[in-house]
Amino acid sequence: MANPPLDDYIAAAAAALDLPLEAAWVPSVKANLDVSLRLANLVADFPLPDAAEPAPVFKA
């Protein structure tokens, strides 16, 4: 595969946001996005008991 999915996503997101992205920055952006996605998967995969309820809303 010539372009892994994250490369395609980064290019599409930069184009959609009209954000200039130098080729030298793509590996750093890809590494950051990879870590963010791994952390998001940890949160999404965390099992919650059926009795779990959302936390109350606190206002200052």
N, C-alpha and C positions, 0 to 999 in steps of 0.2 A: 504494500500500500504506500503510495507516494506521499500523501498528506494524511497523517493521523487525524482522527476526529477533532481533537483539541485545536490543531492548527487551523482547520476549516472554521471552527467556532470563533476563534480569535480573529481571523480575517473578516468573517461576516459581522461580528460585533463591532469591530473597529470601523468597518464601512457603514454600518447602520448608524453609528454615533458620529460619523464624519470625523473620526479621530485619527490623525496621522500616526502611524506606528512604524518606526524604523525597524528594519529587519534585525538589527543588533539587539533589540529589546524583546523580540518574540520568545526566545528561550526563557527569559526571566518571567515574562507574563505567563507562559505555559507552566512553569514550575509553581508559581503562586496559585494559579487556577487549579492545578492538580492537588495541591495541599488543601485548598479550600473545599474542593469536591470530596476529598477523603474525609475531612472533618464533618462535612454535612452528612455524609453517609453514616458516620458513627452516631450522630444525633438521630437521624431518620430511622436507623435500625435498632435503636434502644427500646427494649420492650417496656411497656407501661402496663400496670395492672388495670383491670376494667374499672375499678373504683377511683382511678385517678381523675382529679378535677383540675381545671385551669386555676392558676394563682389569681388572687384578687388584684384589682387594679389600684395602684397607689398613686396619689396625686400630691405634689408638693405645694 
